[in-house]
């Protein structure tokens, strides 16, 4: 799968993150039912939060679920 991520940061204006993913052909296929969307401890999550206290709190919560965190 190809794609890219652009991060634009301006002093005093915050940060903008744009994710570019390739378009798929055809209709999207439903992969999971809503009830099945639970963390199973094998996921890696990108944590993009510039407020340190919020980032740490969210990180601790996600780690209790067994999720690996990625801090850019």
Gaussian input, Z-matrix of N, CA and C with variables (Angstrom, degrees):
# hf/3-21g

backbone

0 1
 N
 C     1     B1
 C     2     B2     1     A1
 N     3     B3     2     A2     1     D1
 C     4     B4     3     A3     2     D2
 C     5     B5     4     A4     3     D3
 N     6     B6     5     A5     4     D4
 C     7     B7     6     A6     5     D5
 C     8     B8     7     A7     6     D6
 N     9     B9     8     A8     7     D7
 C    10    B10     9     A9     8     D8
 C    11    B11    10    A10     9     D9
 N    12    B12    11    A11    10    D10
 C    13    B13    12    A12    11    D11
 C    14    B14    13    A13    12    D12
 N    15    B15    14    A14    13    D13
 C    16    B16    15    A15    14    D14
 C    17    B17    16    A16    15    D15
 N    18    B18    17    A17    16    D16
 C    19    B19    18    A18    17    D17
 C    20    B20    19    A19    18    D18
 N    21    B21    20    A20    19    D19
 C    22    B22    21    A21    20    D20
 C    23    B23    22    A22    21    D21
 N    24    B24    23    A23    22    D22
 C    25    B25    24    A24    23    D23
 C    26    B26    25    A25    24    D24
 N    27    B27    26    A26    25    D25
 C    28    B28    27    A27    26    D26
 C    29    B29    28    A28    27    D27
 N    30    B30    29    A29    28    D28
 C    31    B31    30    A30    29    D29
 C    32    B32    31    A31    30    D30
 N    33    B33    32    A32    31    D31
 C    34    B34    33    A33    32    D32
 C    35    B35    34    A34    33    D33
 N    36    B36    35    A35    34    D34
 C    37    B37    36    A36    35    D35
 C    38    B38    37    A37    36    D36
 N    39    B39    38    A38    37    D37
 C    40    B40    39    A39    38    D38
 C    41    B41    40    A40    39    D39
 N    42    B42    41    A41    40    D40
 C    43    B43    42    A42    41    D41
 C    44    B44    43    A43    42    D42
 N    45    B45    44    A44    43    D43
 C    46    B46    45    A45    44    D44
 C    47    B47    46    A46    45    D45
 N    48    B48    47    A47    46    D46
 C    49    B49    48    A48    47    D47
 C    50    B50    49    A49    48    D48
 N    51    B51    50    A50    49    D49
 C    52    B52    51    A51    50    D50
 C    53    B53    52    A52    51    D51
 N    54    B54    53    A53    52    D52
 C    55    B55    54    A54    53    D53
 C    56    B56    55    A55    54    D54
 N    57    B57    56    A56    55    D55
 C    58    B58    57    A57    56    D56
 C    59    B59    58    A58    57    D57
 N    60    B60    59    A59    58    D58
 C    61    B61    60    A60    59    D59
 C    62    B62    61    A61    60    D60
 N    63    B63    62    A62    61    D61
 C    64    B64    63    A63    62    D62
 C    65    B65    64    A64    63    D63
 N    66    B66    65    A65    64    D64
 C    67    B67    66    A66    65    D65
 C    68    B68    67    A67    66    D66
 N    69    B69    68    A68    67    D67
 C    70    B70    69    A69    68    D68
 C    71    B71    70    A70    69    D69
 N    72    B72    71    A71    70    D70
 C    73    B73    72    A72    71    D71
 C    74    B74    73    A73    72    D72
 N    75    B75    74    A74    73    D73
 C    76    B76    75    A75    74    D74
 C    77    B77    76    A76    75    D75
 N    78    B78    77    A77    76    D76
 C    79    B79    78    A78    77    D77
 C    80    B80    79    A79    78    D78
 N    81    B81    80    A80    79    D79
 C    82    B82    81    A81    80    D80
 C    83    B83    82    A82    81    D81
 N    84    B84    83    A83    82    D82
 C    85    B85    84    A84    83    D83
 C    86    B86    85    A85    84    D84
 N    87    B87    86    A86    85    D85
 C    88    B88    87    A87    86    D86
 C    89    B89    88    A88    87    D87
 N    90    B90    89    A89    88    D88
 C    91    B91    90    A90    89    D89
 C    92    B92    91    A91    90    D90
 N    93    B93    92    A92    91    D91
 C    94    B94    93    A93    92    D92
 C    95    B95    94    A94    93    D93
 N    96    B96    95    A95    94    D94
 C    97    B97    96    A96    95    D95
 C    98    B98    97    A97    96    D96
 N    99    B99    98    A98    97    D97
 C   100   B100    99    A99    98    D98
 C   101   B101   100   A100    99    D99
 N   102   B102   101   A101   100   D100
 C   103   B103   102   A102   101   D101
 C   104   B104   103   A103   102   D102
 N   105   B105   104   A104   103   D103
 C   106   B106   105   A105   104   D104
 C   107   B107   106   A106   105   D105
 N   108   B108   107   A107   106   D106
 C   109   B109   108   A108   107   D107
 C   110   B110   109   A109   108   D108
 N   111   B111   110   A110   109   D109
 C   112   B112   111   A111   110   D110
 C   113   B113   112   A112   111   D111
 N   114   B114   113   A113   112   D112
 C   115   B115   114   A114   113   D113
 C   116   B116   115   A115   114   D114
 N   117   B117   116   A116   115   D115
 C   118   B118   117   A117   116   D116
 C   119   B119   118   A118   117   D117
 N   120   B120   119   A119   118   D118
 C   121   B121   120   A120   119   D119
 C   122   B122   121   A121   120   D120
 N   123   B123   122   A122   121   D121
 C   124   B124   123   A123   122   D122
 C   125   B125   124   A124   123   D123
 N   126   B126   125   A125   124   D124
 C   127   B127   126   A126   125   D125
 C   128   B128   127   A127   126   D126
 N   129   B129   128   A128   127   D127
 C   130   B130   129   A129   128   D128
 C   131   B131   130   A130   129   D129
 N   132   B132   131   A131   130   D130
 C   133   B133   132   A132   131   D131
 C   134   B134   133   A133   132   D132
 N   135   B135   134   A134   133   D133
 C   136   B136   135   A135   134   D134
 C   137   B137   136   A136   135   D135
 N   138   B138   137   A137   136   D136
 C   139   B139   138   A138   137   D137
 C   140   B140   139   A139   138   D138
 N   141   B141   140   A140   139   D139
 C   142   B142   141   A141   140   D140
 C   143   B143   142   A142   141   D141
 N   144   B144   143   A143   142   D142
 C   145   B145   144   A144   143   D143
 C   146   B146   145   A145   144   D144
 N   147   B147   146   A146   145   D145
 C   148   B148   147   A147   146   D146
 C   149   B149   148   A148   147   D147
 N   150   B150   149   A149   148   D148
 C   151   B151   150   A150   149   D149
 C   152   B152   151   A151   150   D150
 N   153   B153   152   A152   151   D151
 C   154   B154   153   A153   152   D152
 C   155   B155   154   A154   153   D153
 N   156   B156   155   A155   154   D154
 C   157   B157   156   A156   155   D155
 C   158   B158   157   A157   156   D156
 N   159   B159   158   A158   157   D157
 C   160   B160   159   A159   158   D158
 C   161   B161   160   A160   159   D159
 N   162   B162   161   A161   160   D160
 C   163   B163   162   A162   161   D161
 C   164   B164   163   A163   162   D162
 N   165   B165   164   A164   163   D163
 C   166   B166   165   A165   164   D164
 C   167   B167   166   A166   165   D165
 N   168   B168   167   A167   166   D166
 C   169   B169   168   A168   167   D167
 C   170   B170   169   A169   168   D168
 N   171   B171   170   A170   169   D169
 C   172   B172   171   A171   170   D170
 C   173   B173   172   A172   171   D171
 N   174   B174   173   A173   172   D172
 C   175   B175   174   A174   173   D173
 C   176   B176   175   A175   174   D174
 N   177   B177   176   A176   175   D175
 C   178   B178   177   A177   176   D176
 C   179   B179   178   A178   177   D177
 N   180   B180   179   A179   178   D178
 C   181   B181   180   A180   179   D179
 C   182   B182   181   A181   180   D180
 N   183   B183   182   A182   181   D181
 C   184   B184   183   A183   182   D182
 C   185   B185   184   A184   183   D183
 N   186   B186   185   A185   184   D184
 C   187   B187   186   A186   185   D185
 C   188   B188   187   A187   186   D186
 N   189   B189   188   A188   187   D187
 C   190   B190   189   A189   188   D188
 C   191   B191   190   A190   189   D189
 N   192   B192   191   A191   190   D190
 C   193   B193   192   A192   191   D191
 C   194   B194   193   A193   192   D192
 N   195   B195   194   A194   193   D193
 C   196   B196   195   A195   194   D194
 C   197   B197   196   A196   195   D195
 N   198   B198   197   A197   196   D196
 C   199   B199   198   A198   197   D197
 C   200   B200   199   A199   198   D198
 N   201   B201   200   A200   199   D199
 C   202   B202   201   A201   200   D200
 C   203   B203   202   A202   201   D201
 N   204   B204   203   A203   202   D202
 C   205   B205   204   A204   203   D203
 C   206   B206   205   A205   204   D204
 N   207   B207   206   A206   205   D205
 C   208   B208   207   A207   206   D206
 C   209   B209   208   A208   207   D207
 N   210   B210   209   A209   208   D208
 C   211   B211   210   A210   209   D209
 C   212   B212   211   A211   210   D210
 N   213   B213   212   A212   211   D211
 C   214   B214   213   A213   212   D212
 C   215   B215   214   A214   213   D213

   B1=1.4486
   B2=1.5257
   B3=1.2800
   B4=1.4538
   B5=1.5168
   B6=1.3073
   B7=1.4499
   B8=1.5131
   B9=1.3141
   B10=1.4599
   B11=1.5221
   B12=1.3268
   B13=1.4574
   B14=1.5180
   B15=1.3268
   B16=1.4658
   B17=1.5190
   B18=1.3221
   B19=1.4574
   B20=1.5195
   B21=1.3181
   B22=1.4530
   B23=1.5180
   B24=1.3160
   B25=1.4638
   B26=1.5128
   B27=1.3119
   B28=1.4589
   B29=1.5170
   B30=1.3068
   B31=1.4577
   B32=1.5227
   B33=1.3160
   B34=1.4534
   B35=1.5145
   B36=1.3293
   B37=1.4636
   B38=1.5236
   B39=1.3197
   B40=1.4598
   B41=1.5112
   B42=1.3062
   B43=1.4568
   B44=1.5153
   B45=1.3066
   B46=1.4544
   B47=1.5251
   B48=1.3237
   B49=1.4557
   B50=1.5199
   B51=1.3220
   B52=1.4683
   B53=1.5151
   B54=1.3279
   B55=1.4529
   B56=1.5180
   B57=1.3205
   B58=1.4604
   B59=1.5252
   B60=1.3247
   B61=1.4496
   B62=1.5193
   B63=1.3211
   B64=1.4597
   B65=1.5257
   B66=1.3118
   B67=1.4602
   B68=1.5220
   B69=1.3143
   B70=1.4598
   B71=1.5166
   B72=1.3050
   B73=1.4539
   B74=1.5179
   B75=1.3035
   B76=1.4571
   B77=1.5138
   B78=1.3022
   B79=1.4634
   B80=1.5246
   B81=1.2988
   B82=1.4668
   B83=1.5174
   B84=1.3260
   B85=1.4555
   B86=1.5256
   B87=1.2921
   B88=1.4672
   B89=1.5252
   B90=1.3211
   B91=1.4559
   B92=1.5216
   B93=1.3315
   B94=1.4576
   B95=1.5204
   B96=1.2791
   B97=1.4536
   B98=1.5210
   B99=1.3179
   B100=1.4519
   B101=1.5292
   B102=1.3283
   B103=1.4579
   B104=1.5224
   B105=1.3220
   B106=1.4579
   B107=1.5209
   B108=1.3195
   B109=1.4600
   B110=1.5240
   B111=1.2954
   B112=1.4590
   B113=1.5136
   B114=1.3126
   B115=1.4557
   B116=1.5257
   B117=1.3194
   B118=1.4481
   B119=1.5209
   B120=1.3374
   B121=1.4533
   B122=1.5080
   B123=1.3269
   B124=1.4646
   B125=1.5234
   B126=1.3184
   B127=1.4528
   B128=1.5270
   B129=1.3346
   B130=1.4605
   B131=1.5163
   B132=1.3250
   B133=1.4635
   B134=1.5227
   B135=1.3348
   B136=1.4543
   B137=1.5196
   B138=1.3291
   B139=1.4527
   B140=1.5244
   B141=1.3201
   B142=1.4623
   B143=1.5222
   B144=1.3046
   B145=1.4647
   B146=1.5191
   B147=1.3260
   B148=1.4634
   B149=1.5257
   B150=1.3261
   B151=1.4574
   B152=1.5285
   B153=1.3299
   B154=1.4582
   B155=1.5270
   B156=1.3319
   B157=1.4604
   B158=1.5322
   B159=1.3217
   B160=1.4695
   B161=1.5201
   B162=1.3276
   B163=1.4570
   B164=1.5313
   B165=1.3415
   B166=1.4578
   B167=1.5257
   B168=1.3341
   B169=1.4613
   B170=1.5235
   B171=1.3156
   B172=1.4736
   B173=1.5159
   B174=1.3296
   B175=1.4592
   B176=1.5174
   B177=1.3245
   B178=1.4702
   B179=1.5269
   B180=1.3274
   B181=1.4626
   B182=1.5255
   B183=1.3222
   B184=1.4601
   B185=1.5258
   B186=1.3287
   B187=1.4643
   B188=1.5245
   B189=1.3479
   B190=1.4674
   B191=1.5257
   B192=1.3280
   B193=1.4656
   B194=1.5203
   B195=1.3319
   B196=1.4583
   B197=1.5118
   B198=1.3202
   B199=1.4664
   B200=1.5231
   B201=1.3287
   B202=1.4518
   B203=1.5172
   B204=1.3220
   B205=1.4592
   B206=1.5155
   B207=1.3090
   B208=1.4632
   B209=1.5111
   B210=1.3191
   B211=1.4739
   B212=1.5168
   B213=1.3401
   B214=1.4786
   B215=1.5183
   A1=107.94
   A2=116.55
   A3=121.05
   A4=109.51
   A5=115.09
   A6=121.09
   A7=108.24
   A8=116.79
   A9=120.05
   A10=109.90
   A11=113.89
   A12=121.43
   A13=107.58
   A14=117.49
   A15=122.83
   A16=108.53
   A17=116.04
   A18=121.25
   A19=107.29
   A20=116.84
   A21=122.67
   A22=107.70
   A23=116.29
   A24=120.42
   A25=108.99
   A26=115.29
   A27=121.69
   A28=108.09
   A29=116.66
   A30=121.68
   A31=110.58
   A32=115.95
   A33=121.60
   A34=114.84
   A35=118.26
   A36=121.14
   A37=113.02
   A38=117.93
   A39=120.02
   A40=112.27
   A41=114.25
   A42=121.38
   A43=109.78
   A44=116.01
   A45=122.27
   A46=107.66
   A47=116.55
   A48=121.40
   A49=107.55
   A50=115.86
   A51=121.29
   A52=108.80
   A53=115.13
   A54=121.75
   A55=108.05
   A56=116.64
   A57=121.81
   A58=108.16
   A59=115.36
   A60=121.48
   A61=108.46
   A62=117.12
   A63=118.67
   A64=111.14
   A65=115.16
   A66=120.40
   A67=109.29
   A68=116.40
   A69=120.28
   A70=108.37
   A71=114.27
   A72=119.64
   A73=108.50
   A74=116.84
   A75=120.18
   A76=112.25
   A77=114.15
   A78=121.06
   A79=110.38
   A80=114.90
   A81=120.27
   A82=109.51
   A83=115.69
   A84=121.32
   A85=109.23
   A86=117.75
   A87=121.29
   A88=107.50
   A89=115.32
   A90=120.25
   A91=111.58
   A92=117.63
   A93=121.64
   A94=110.06
   A95=114.99
   A96=119.71
   A97=107.13
   A98=117.94
   A99=122.29
   A100=111.65
   A101=118.43
   A102=121.28
   A103=112.79
   A104=117.97
   A105=121.40
   A106=112.73
   A107=117.99
   A108=121.07
   A109=110.43
   A110=116.00
   A111=122.25
   A112=108.17
   A113=116.64
   A114=120.72
   A115=109.08
   A116=115.54
   A117=121.00
   A118=112.17
   A119=117.10
   A120=120.07
   A121=114.44
   A122=118.12
   A123=120.59
   A124=111.45
   A125=116.77
   A126=121.08
   A127=111.40
   A128=115.47
   A129=122.36
   A130=106.55
   A131=116.30
   A132=121.40
   A133=109.13
   A134=115.80
   A135=122.42
   A136=108.05
   A137=117.65
   A138=122.20
   A139=107.83
   A140=116.58
   A141=121.69
   A142=108.01
   A143=115.45
   A144=121.86
   A145=107.32
   A146=116.92
   A147=119.20
   A148=113.18
   A149=118.32
   A150=121.57
   A151=107.40
   A152=116.82
   A153=121.71
   A154=113.53
   A155=117.21
   A156=119.91
   A157=111.46
   A158=116.75
   A159=120.57
   A160=111.01
   A161=116.47
   A162=121.45
   A163=110.68
   A164=116.94
   A165=120.35
   A166=111.88
   A167=117.40
   A168=120.50
   A169=110.92
   A170=116.24
   A171=119.60
   A172=110.85
   A173=115.55
   A174=119.36
   A175=111.96
   A176=117.17
   A177=120.37
   A178=110.89
   A179=116.72
   A180=120.42
   A181=110.60
   A182=117.60
   A183=120.67
   A184=111.70
   A185=116.72
   A186=119.68
   A187=111.45
   A188=118.46
   A189=119.95
   A190=111.18
   A191=116.45
   A192=121.33
   A193=111.61
   A194=116.69
   A195=120.49
   A196=113.47
   A197=116.85
   A198=121.11
   A199=109.21
   A200=116.02
   A201=122.37
   A202=108.77
   A203=116.98
   A204=121.49
   A205=111.24
   A206=115.67
   A207=122.32
   A208=107.72
   A209=116.04
   A210=121.37
   A211=107.61
   A212=118.34
   A213=120.28
   A214=112.09
   D1=133.10
   D2=178.14
   D3=-107.68
   D4=154.56
   D5=179.29
   D6=173.86
   D7=-176.45
   D8=178.34
   D9=-156.19
   D10=165.56
   D11=176.97
   D12=-129.21
   D13=129.19
   D14=175.20
   D15=-111.30
   D16=131.96
   D17=176.66
   D18=-119.82
   D19=122.93
   D20=179.24
   D21=-118.10
   D22=123.83
   D23=-179.93
   D24=-127.46
   D25=129.45
   D26=177.45
   D27=-124.37
   D28=131.74
   D29=-178.93
   D30=-56.44
   D31=127.25
   D32=178.80
   D33=80.67
   D34=-5.70
   D35=-177.83
   D36=-115.69
   D37=-6.40
   D38=-179.37
   D39=91.04
   D40=-162.47
   D41=-173.16
   D42=-129.74
   D43=143.79
   D44=177.28
   D45=-121.97
   D46=130.89
   D47=178.81
   D48=-120.79
   D49=128.29
   D50=179.00
   D51=-122.36
   D52=131.24
   D53=178.51
   D54=-107.51
   D55=127.82
   D56=178.28
   D57=-114.48
   D58=116.17
   D59=179.75
   D60=-118.48
   D61=146.56
   D62=-179.77
   D63=-67.18
   D64=146.46
   D65=177.63
   D66=-69.86
   D67=146.48
   D68=177.30
   D69=-97.11
   D70=156.71
   D71=177.20
   D72=-93.88
   D73=133.21
   D74=178.56
   D75=85.09
   D76=-173.90
   D77=-177.89
   D78=-78.93
   D79=151.18
   D80=177.17
   D81=-69.68
   D82=142.96
   D83=178.95
   D84=-99.19
   D85=132.89
   D86=177.91
   D87=-72.88
   D88=123.59
   D89=-175.79
   D90=-97.85
   D91=-40.87
   D92=-176.83
   D93=-132.32
   D94=146.91
   D95=168.72
   D96=-77.92
   D97=155.87
   D98=-177.01
   D99=-55.53
   D100=-40.59
   D101=-179.00
   D102=-64.30
   D103=-21.32
   D104=-177.93
   D105=-87.10
   D106=-7.77
   D107=-175.70
   D108=-83.79
   D109=75.16
   D110=177.79
   D111=-127.90
   D112=145.26
   D113=177.64
   D114=-63.16
   D115=136.35
   D116=-179.76
   D117=-113.93
   D118=6.22
   D119=177.87
   D120=83.79
   D121=7.02
   D122=179.16
   D123=-113.77
   D124=0.24
   D125=-176.07
   D126=-84.43
   D127=155.56
   D128=169.69
   D129=-119.67
   D130=130.19
   D131=-176.86
   D132=-118.96
   D133=132.68
   D134=173.17
   D135=-78.90
   D136=121.87
   D137=179.78
   D138=-101.16
   D139=110.08
   D140=-179.21
   D141=-117.68
   D142=87.13
   D143=-178.28
   D144=-140.95
   D145=122.74
   D146=-176.53
   D147=-88.81
   D148=-8.89
   D149=176.50
   D150=-90.00
   D151=111.57
   D152=-171.35
   D153=-56.37
   D154=-44.68
   D155=-177.91
   D156=-63.31
   D157=-42.74
   D158=177.85
   D159=-64.53
   D160=-42.38
   D161=179.70
   D162=-60.36
   D163=-45.21
   D164=-179.51
   D165=-66.17
   D166=-42.58
   D167=179.67
   D168=-62.65
   D169=-47.28
   D170=179.61
   D171=-63.67
   D172=-40.10
   D173=179.53
   D174=-61.89
   D175=-45.18
   D176=179.16
   D177=-62.04
   D178=-41.84
   D179=179.30
   D180=-62.09
   D181=-48.48
   D182=-178.47
   D183=-64.73
   D184=-36.93
   D185=178.63
   D186=-65.08
   D187=-29.82
   D188=176.96
   D189=-65.58
   D190=-21.57
   D191=176.87
   D192=-87.62
   D193=-1.42
   D194=179.70
   D195=84.71
   D196=16.77
   D197=-177.21
   D198=-89.51
   D199=137.38
   D200=175.02
   D201=-82.08
   D202=135.04
   D203=-178.90
   D204=-107.10
   D205=146.57
   D206=175.04
   D207=-121.51
   D208=118.05
   D209=176.92
   D210=-105.91
   D211=115.72
   D212=-179.04
   D213=-69.08

